[in-house]
Amino acid sequence: MAEKKIEIGTKISHTLFGGGFYEGKVIGIEKCPVGQKYGTPVDSVTMEQIKKYTHEYVLDIDNGHWCYGTQVKGIVEG
């Protein structure tokens, strides 16, 4: 089974620190040191990489929010 990959344009569901459950398309991904918000832009990240938590991944979303990779709840199909 192929790893689920998040790329620019992938629709995801995510949470925010203040609560709530949101959906939106990814418009940017950065790989950062753990605990940081800014880093190096990357083209994609797999759900497995997010779970390993050796780096922080920050995703900018077209709904006006951003989230850490650990806040991604899933990829929205369709």
C-alpha positions, 0 to 999 in steps of 0.5 A: 500500500502506498504511503499517503502523500500531502502535496501542494493542492492536496485537500486535508482536514485539520484542527487548530490549537484553539479548537475546531475542525477544518478542511482546505487545500495545502498551498505551502509546506515547510520542513522545520526544526521541532518546535519552530514554525519556519524552515525550508520549503518542500514539495511534499510530506507523507503521513508517515514522516509527520508521525515520526516527528523527527522534524516539524512540518508546517502547512499553509492552507487556502482557508486562511489558516496554517497548521503543524503536520501533527494537526493534520487529521487526514487527506480528504478524498475526492 
